[in-house]
Amino acid sequence: VQVYPGGVRHIQRGSVSQWHVPGIKKIECASANESQILIALVGGELIYFELDPMSGNLTEAATRDVGADVCSLDVGAVPGGKARSLFAAVGCRDSTVRLLSLAPGSLLEQKSSTALGATRPHSVALSNAEDGGALGEISLTVGLDDGSALRAGVDPITGAISTSPSRRFLGARPVAVSRITLRGSHSTLLLSSRPWIGRSGGAGKGRHAMAPMSYAPLDHGCSFSNEAVREGIVATSGNTLRILSVGGENDPSSVLGSEDDEAFNSNRIDLRYTPRQMCLLSARIAESSRKIVLAIVESDVNDFSEEDKKALGFDATGKSKAGSEKKESKDSGDDAMDMDMDEDSDEEEKKDGGDGDEVDDDEDDPTRITPIRGPVPSERGRWGSCVRLVDPADACSTLNCIEMNRNEAALCCASVRFHSRGGESLLAVGTVTGMTMHPLGHKESHVVLYRIVNGERLQLLHRTKVDDGPVLSLVHFQGRLLVGIGPIVRLYEMGKRQLLKKCELRGLPTMVKSLQAAGDRAYVGDMMQSVQFIRYDSTANKLVLVAKDRSPRPITCQELLDINTVAVGDKFGNVSILRLPRGADVGAIDVTGTRALWDSSREDATPKLETLCTYHVGEVVTSMTRASLVAGGAESLIYVTVTGRVGAFVPFTSREDVEFYSSLEGLLRAEAPRPTGRDPQAYRSYYAPIKHIVDGDLCDAYAQLSYDAKQKIAEQLDRSVGEVMKKLEDTRNALL
């Protein structure tokens, strides 16, 4: 069947039959399945065709004027064991989507409709929630002009659209929706500024999951299947036609993640050592253009540097020097013959048959590509370290990598813009030489400054030697560099040959582990004694302690939420949110001067931070940041743990959400299964009582319950099972 603006062409067994549009009208859009065709003419007139199963001819079955211009429609797929689809979805330019009946007794009769507000539908798609002949709920997916996707359930008997559809922002371009088959189930392909796939049961039975594809933006796409690609997608991108294989859950080349990490796509960067910290820098590549690059500092203890490993004859790839030299010589010698491979393919296969088998054997051998741990130094305090520059826009390719000096470890980095340098982004790296853990000691510490040249390589400006402890944290602070050196916080200005010390604050409890800054305040995370708030007094050129936490926490990471609130993670797996009480900094006493010597002995001399929230994650939180994972979405607190887990704390925006999730959590404590028999509340309160945080993992267990248990909990919440599931899905979509 071919549909063109002037009519419909049906080709069958070499014969062609045509149907022409009456008058001067043109076909606006069309949709078809195995036995049904629905077309929309300019002005809003719909014409429905059916395929006669006996003769194989198309017959015009019904017409209808919907009263508005049609911009998209879909007749749906024919369910298994059925002869036709019973419904058709029609998107109109009056910002409505209408569901029409295709049943023989009520052709094109409107069953229901939904209003979309200010935006218009760009595409619509109907998909069956269940396979086989069973009547399952039908899912209606609408792609909108504003880059959002709307999904609603459709009753398979009455055709009523659910009154509470879920909506999600996907990208900056209008969303095109089409049906595909993925892992044996019906799914939807959504194309905006990035491609997405929607499918049922992605992270739990009864749940609809949305996952981004790790692929370039696509213009159009639909399902594709042949002998080579059983479940694929044929798509266009610009002037190219592409056939994609979605792949299985454990397929490393898959463009869709597994169920555990389906919400993320990732780019892998092979590093020499363990990454310690990273930061983004804005590098100038021309007078009016800039480039964002990522700097990563890497270091490993009890390891040789790259230069020492080569001197010892160690090859980290596991390949022998002879094999690598042979391969390099072969590649260099065959450069001119690559263009003639098609002409001399038979001769080349005969000549290189034996060599090709050896290369294939080497590639198939997993030990050849597995990284090998290098030789372990005999003496203590040996470190291997480097600074790497990565381009995030080019598949995270490495632009430049500088190896540090022998036994020197780069432990922290920061982007700093000195006012004396005109605001140019420089990379500051804190290094420690000869550092030992037990006992804790080091030979010397440095702050190294690099300049980004043309957004491609690092240029060393100077090295500044610092005393009093290792450099574990750096941060940009009011056009200067604030450095944490052991138990000291020191402020530096840019000099010609080295950094110039301006002021410092001594007397911090143990060792500065993390630093952040906002305005005239700096937030210091101590390795054993939680967080201290300090303020810079520009008139006196000194740093003043403003407030500190009353509870000792071994800080591993921190993230600033606002000027008075900070989130911290400790080495026992707890996440806490601390806030400075209102007006507390006004009455703070400067205990560093001699005038306040008498007042410093009082217990309330320094204001104390309030603990707003406490939650036990169960793993050491190594880093956290405040970010939005969805374009246009609200910010959340994203954290990662030592085992590679990624989690998030989503702030509630209404009292209704707080009451709903608190009630749901309380009911699930009794109904949810306990694999270890442990009380969820007791686990989340392992070190300190859980406070003002709802256990999302426990609420997520609602989807795993039986239908009777779901119904029981929903009745106690005065909601239906579908409303509870939609609430959970909306919260997940707001984050992912």
BELJOCOR-V95935 format. One line per field, one symbol per residue. psi: psi as a letter, one per 40 degrees, with the letter a starting at -180 (. if undefined). A space follows every 10 residues. Layout:
psi: ???
This chain:
psi: hhhideahhh hhfeihiihi hiaeiihdii iiadeihhih iheehhhhii hhdddeihhh diiiheeihh eiiheiihih eidiheihhh hieffihihi ieideghfhh diiiiebeii hdiihhihdi iaeihiihhh hhhideeihh hiihheddeh hiegiiihhd aeiihhhihi hhfeihiihh hbeiiihhii fdeiheihih hiigiiiidi iiihhaddhd hahhiihbfi hihihdiade hdeiehiidd fdeiiihhhh idahhdiiii ihhheadeii hhihhhhiih ifiiiddddd defhhdeeii dddddddddd dddeddedee dddfdddddd dfdddddddd dddehdedeh ihhiihidii fhihiihhhi hdegffihdi hhhiihehhh eiiihighde efehhihhhh ihhfhidhih iidiiihhhi ihhffdihhh dihhhiieii heiiihhfea hhhhgbfihh hiihiddiih hdiihieicc hhdihiihbe iihhhiddfa ihhiihhdde fihhhdiiie hhhghdiihh daeehihihi eefihihiih ihededehhh eeiddfddde eidfdhiiii hdihhhdeih hdiiihiheh heiiiihhii ideeihiihh hieidddddd dddddddedd diigdeeihd dddefddihh hfhhhddddd edeeiidddd ddddddefii dddddddddd ddddd.
